[in-house]
Amino acid sequence: MPELTIRGRKVTVGADVAAAFDLIQGAYAGHIVQDNGQAEGPFVAFGFPSLPVQLGMRLNKHKLTVYARERTPQGELLSDAVPGLVVEARYDPTTGSPVHSIKNGLIPYLRLTDAPVVRTEVTPDSIRAVLDACLGKVAASPARAPPAEFAGPPIAKGSSKSPRARRPLTPEDLLSQLDRRSELGRQGEEVAVRHERDRLRKLGCAAPDEYVEHVAIEDVGLGYDIRSTWPGHERCIEVKTSSAAGADFYVSVNERQVLKDLGDKGWIYRVAPGASGLEVVDTICNPEKRILEDRFTAQVWQVRWP
């Protein structure tokens, strides 16, 4: 039987599982964001560049088992999107007992409080259809790096370089991208709220829930997402979430000005996949002062009609 190397340890798996593992990492640029560490039949979860979607998989010696949301990013039942798919079990907050990584909320996208999760038995013939459906039919090409969301600057006349070929971005694709970004951002904000409450608790605050407010739920125009008001430790926190550690992030004109006005009370919390799912990987106090100007790149211009 084939062997896989999972974070330094060897795991014996079935041929179908090994093929699916290679497909996810190669053709779809998936990376492991959660591993329960078991020696026999471990459970792992994959994240994907620029997508909030995460999928779970049992590394069995026999059948290929995939855990996914019951509905695709387009809202279609996964069992309808992939005809013939065998759904072995369905989980929600009141029914069933999934693996501990899902039950304990270690995989943000598969939290049962957000959406039901299904355990599916996948065949070698259906694995690509399952992945395409779960990822919203957005997959990386195996021949190159995952696609950028934008084509980049135009090629100047006379240049020897040819433009990078890409599939046209349809209105449906754009809406799907925006939905995924919105959901990833919401998950990141929730992670940052929990992180901030833990920070205050460690400082001695007896009731951190009373001092940490997720203000972006009510007003997205404040220029920050979280207000933390425990006396002497006040912060206004803008959360920047990405599906890959070290990725660039975007700051609006309003966010930048608000953070500048806040001075040392203005913070950016960076959220990205860690060993146990999305987590706060870095914090920046007074980012306007601590991030050098050459790190900012203009992406949008306001143009007055001539």
C-alpha positions as CSV (number, residue, x, y, z in Angstrom):
1,M,0.0,0.0,0.0
2,P,1.1,3.6,-0.6
3,E,2.6,5.7,2.1
4,L,2.0,9.4,2.7
5,T,4.2,11.8,4.7
6,I,2.0,13.8,7.0
7,R,3.9,16.5,8.9
8,G,6.9,14.3,9.3
9,R,5.3,10.9,10.0
10,K,4.6,8.1,7.6
11,V,0.9,6.9,7.1
12,T,-0.1,3.9,5.1
13,V,-3.2,4.5,3.0
14,G,-5.2,2.9,0.2
15,A,-4.4,3.6,-3.4
16,D,-7.6,5.7,-3.9
17,V,-6.8,7.8,-0.9
18,A,-3.2,8.4,-2.0
19,A,-4.4,9.5,-5.5
20,A,-6.9,11.9,-4.0
21,F,-4.3,13.3,-1.6
22,D,-2.0,14.0,-4.6
23,L,-4.8,15.5,-6.6
24,I,-5.8,17.9,-3.9
25,Q,-2.3,19.1,-3.3
26,G,-1.2,19.2,-6.9
27,A,-4.1,20.2,-9.2
28,Y,-6.0,22.1,-6.5
29,A,-3.1,23.6,-4.5
30,G,-4.6,22.3,-1.2
31,H,-2.5,22.4,2.0
32,I,-3.1,20.7,5.3
33,V,-4.6,23.1,7.9
34,Q,-5.6,20.5,10.5
35,D,-4.2,17.1,11.4
36,N,-5.4,15.0,14.4
37,G,-2.0,13.3,14.7
38,Q,-3.3,9.8,14.7
39,A,-0.9,7.1,13.4
40,E,-3.7,4.9,12.0
41,G,-6.3,6.4,9.7
42,P,-5.7,10.0,10.7
43,F,-8.1,12.8,9.8
44,V,-6.8,15.8,8.0
45,A,-8.4,19.0,6.7
46,F,-7.2,20.9,3.6
47,G,-7.4,24.7,2.9
48,F,-7.1,26.3,-0.5
49,P,-5.4,29.5,-1.7
50,S,-7.7,32.5,-1.9
51,L,-10.7,30.4,-0.9
52,P,-12.4,30.1,2.6
53,V,-13.4,26.5,1.8
54,Q,-12.0,23.7,3.8
55,L,-12.5,19.9,3.3
56,G,-11.8,17.0,5.7
57,M,-10.5,13.6,4.7
58,R,-9.9,10.3,6.4
59,L,-6.6,8.8,5.4
60,N,-7.9,5.2,5.4
61,K,-6.4,2.1,3.9
62,H,-9.6,1.3,2.1
63,K,-12.4,3.6,1.1
64,L,-12.0,7.4,0.4
65,T,-14.1,9.4,2.9
66,V,-14.5,13.2,2.5
67,Y,-16.2,15.6,4.9
68,A,-17.7,18.7,3.3
69,R,-20.5,21.2,3.8
70,E,-23.9,19.8,2.8
71,R,-24.3,22.7,0.3
72,T,-21.8,24.0,-2.3
73,P,-20.8,27.7,-2.4
74,Q,-23.5,28.1,-5.0
75,G,-26.2,26.8,-2.5
76,E,-26.7,23.5,-4.3
77,L,-26.9,20.2,-2.3
78,L,-23.6,18.4,-2.8
79,S,-25.5,15.2,-3.5
80,D,-27.3,17.0,-6.3
81,A,-24.2,18.6,-7.7
82,V,-22.4,15.2,-7.9
83,P,-25.0,12.6,-9.1
84,G,-24.5,9.2,-7.5
85,L,-22.4,10.5,-4.6
86,V,-22.9,8.3,-1.5
87,V,-23.7,10.4,1.6
88,E,-22.9,8.2,4.6
89,A,-23.9,10.6,7.3
90,R,-25.2,14.2,7.9
91,Y,-24.2,16.3,10.9
92,D,-25.7,19.5,12.4
93,P,-25.6,20.9,16.0
94,T,-28.3,18.5,17.1
95,T,-27.6,15.3,15.2
96,G,-24.8,12.9,14.7
97,S,-21.2,12.8,16.1
98,P,-18.6,13.7,13.6
99,V,-14.8,13.5,14.1
100,H,-13.4,15.5,17.0
101,S,-11.8,18.1,14.7
102,I,-15.2,19.1,13.4
103,K,-17.1,18.6,16.6
104,N,-14.7,20.8,18.5
105,G,-14.8,23.6,15.9
106,L,-11.1,23.2,14.9
107,I,-11.9,23.6,11.2
108,P,-13.7,27.0,10.8
109,Y,-15.4,26.3,7.5
110,L,-16.9,23.0,8.8
111,R,-18.3,24.3,12.1
112,L,-21.7,22.8,12.6
113,T,-23.1,26.0,13.9
114,D,-22.6,27.6,10.5
115,A,-23.8,24.8,8.2
116,P,-24.6,21.1,8.2
117,V,-21.7,18.8,7.2
118,V,-21.9,15.5,5.3
119,R,-19.6,12.5,5.3
120,T,-19.3,11.2,1.8
121,E,-17.8,8.0,0.3
122,V,-16.0,9.2,-2.9
123,T,-14.9,7.0,-5.8
124,P,-11.8,7.7,-8.0
125,D,-14.2,8.6,-10.8
126,S,-16.1,11.2,-8.7
127,I,-13.3,12.9,-6.7
128,R,-12.8,15.7,-9.3
129,A,-16.5,16.4,-9.4
130,V,-16.7,16.6,-5.6
131,L,-13.7,19.0,-5.4
132,D,-15.1,21.2,-8.2
133,A,-18.5,21.4,-6.5
134,C,-17.1,22.1,-3.0
135,L,-14.7,24.7,-4.3
136,G,-17.3,26.5,-6.4
137,K,-15.7,25.1,-9.6
138,V,-12.6,27.2,-9.0
139,A,-9.5,25.1,-9.2
140,A,-5.8,25.7,-9.7
141,S,-4.2,24.4,-12.8
142,P,-1.7,21.6,-12.1
143,A,0.8,23.1,-14.6
144,R,1.2,26.4,-12.8
145,A,0.7,28.2,-9.5
146,P,-2.9,28.9,-8.3
147,P,-4.5,31.6,-10.5
148,A,-4.4,35.3,-9.4
149,E,-7.7,37.0,-8.9
150,F,-6.8,39.7,-11.3
151,A,-4.9,39.5,-14.6
152,G,-2.4,42.2,-13.7
153,P,-1.2,45.2,-15.7
154,P,-1.5,45.1,-19.5
155,I,1.5,44.2,-21.6
156,A,3.1,47.2,-23.3
157,K,3.2,47.3,-27.1
158,G,6.4,45.7,-28.4
159,S,6.9,43.6,-25.3
160,S,8.2,40.2,-25.9
161,K,6.1,38.8,-23.1
162,S,2.7,37.4,-23.9
163,P,-0.3,38.0,-21.6
164,R,-1.0,35.1,-19.2
165,A,-4.0,33.2,-20.5
166,R,-6.9,33.0,-18.1
167,R,-10.5,32.0,-18.2
168,P,-12.9,35.0,-18.5
169,L,-14.3,36.2,-15.2
170,T,-18.1,35.9,-15.6
171,P,-20.6,37.9,-13.4
172,E,-21.4,34.6,-11.6
173,D,-17.7,34.0,-10.9
174,L,-17.3,37.5,-9.5
175,L,-20.3,37.0,-7.2
176,S,-18.9,33.7,-6.0
177,Q,-15.5,35.3,-5.3
178,L,-17.1,38.1,-3.3
179,D,-19.2,35.6,-1.4
180,R,-16.1,33.6,-0.5
181,R,-14.2,36.7,0.6
182,S,-17.1,37.9,2.7
183,E,-17.4,34.5,4.4
184,L,-13.7,34.3,5.0
185,G,-13.6,37.8,6.4
186,R,-16.5,37.0,8.8
187,Q,-14.8,33.9,10.1
188,G,-11.6,35.9,10.6
189,E,-13.4,38.6,12.6
190,E,-15.0,35.9,14.8
191,V,-11.5,34.4,15.4
192,A,-10.2,37.9,16.3
193,V,-13.0,38.5,18.7
194,R,-12.2,35.3,20.6
195,H,-8.5,36.2,20.6
196,E,-9.2,39.6,22.0
197,R,-11.4,38.3,24.7
198,D,-8.7,35.7,25.6
199,R,-6.1,38.6,25.7
200,L,-8.2,40.6,28.2
201,R,-8.9,37.5,30.3
202,K,-5.2,36.8,30.6
203,L,-4.7,40.4,31.7
204,G,-7.2,39.9,34.6
205,C,-10.4,41.1,33.1
206,A,-13.2,39.0,34.8
207,A,-15.8,39.7,32.1
208,P,-14.1,40.2,28.7
209,D,-17.4,39.7,26.8
210,E,-18.6,43.0,28.2
211,Y,-15.7,44.9,26.8
212,V,-15.2,43.4,23.3
213,E,-17.7,44.4,20.7
214,H,-17.9,43.1,17.2
215,V,-18.9,46.5,15.7
216,A,-18.6,45.5,12.1
217,I,-21.8,43.6,12.4
218,E,-23.8,46.8,12.8
219,D,-21.6,49.3,10.9
220,V,-19.0,48.4,8.2
221,G,-18.0,52.0,7.7
222,L,-16.3,52.7,11.0
223,G,-12.8,51.8,9.6
224,Y,-12.3,48.9,12.1
225,D,-14.1,45.7,13.0
226,I,-13.8,45.3,16.8
227,R,-13.9,47.7,19.7
228,S,-12.1,46.6,22.9
229,T,-12.8,49.0,25.8
230,W,-11.4,47.5,29.0
231,P,-9.9,50.6,30.8
232,G,-6.2,51.0,30.2
233,H,-6.1,48.4,27.4
234,E,-8.4,50.0,24.8
235,R,-8.1,49.0,21.1
236,C,-9.9,49.5,17.9
237,I,-9.1,46.5,15.7
238,E,-9.2,46.1,12.0
239,V,-9.1,42.4,11.0
240,K,-7.4,41.2,7.9
241,T,-8.0,37.6,7.0
242,S,-6.3,35.5,4.3
243,S,-6.4,31.8,3.4
244,A,-2.6,31.6,3.3
245,A,0.0,32.8,5.8
246,G,2.1,35.8,4.7
247,A,-0.4,36.9,2.0
248,D,-0.8,40.6,1.2
249,F,-4.0,42.3,2.4
250,Y,-6.0,45.3,1.4
251,V,-6.7,48.5,3.3
252,S,-9.2,51.1,2.2
253,V,-8.6,54.8,2.2
254,N,-11.1,55.1,5.1
255,E,-9.5,52.3,7.1
256,R,-6.1,53.8,6.7
257,Q,-7.2,57.3,7.8
258,V,-9.1,55.9,10.8
259,L,-6.2,53.8,11.9
260,K,-3.9,56.8,11.5
261,D,-6.2,59.0,13.7
262,L,-6.4,56.3,16.3
263,G,-2.7,56.2,16.8
264,D,-1.6,53.6,19.4
265,K,-5.2,52.6,19.9
266,G,-5.5,51.4,16.3
267,W,-4.5,47.8,15.6
268,I,-4.5,45.4,12.7
269,Y,-5.0,41.7,13.6
270,R,-3.8,39.3,10.9
271,V,-5.8,36.0,10.7
272,A,-4.6,33.1,8.6
273,P,-4.6,29.3,8.8
274,G,-2.5,27.8,11.6
275,A,-2.1,24.4,13.2
276,S,-5.7,24.3,14.4
277,G,-7.5,26.3,11.7
278,L,-7.9,30.0,11.4
279,E,-6.0,31.9,14.1
280,V,-4.5,35.4,14.8
281,V,-1.0,35.0,13.5
282,D,0.2,38.6,14.1
283,T,-0.9,42.0,15.5
284,I,0.3,45.4,14.5
285,C,-0.2,48.5,16.8
286,N,-0.5,51.9,15.0
287,P,0.1,50.4,11.6
288,E,0.3,53.7,9.8
289,K,3.4,54.4,11.9
290,R,4.9,50.9,11.8
291,I,4.3,49.9,8.2
292,L,6.7,51.6,5.8
293,E,5.2,53.6,3.0
294,D,6.8,51.5,0.3
295,R,4.7,48.5,1.6
296,F,1.6,50.3,0.3
297,T,0.7,49.8,-3.4
298,A,-2.2,51.8,-4.9
299,Q,-4.8,49.5,-6.5
300,V,-7.7,51.8,-7.2
301,W,-8.0,55.5,-8.3
302,Q,-10.9,57.8,-8.1
303,V,-11.3,59.6,-11.5
304,R,-13.2,62.8,-12.0
305,W,-14.9,62.9,-15.4
306,P,-13.1,65.5,-17.6
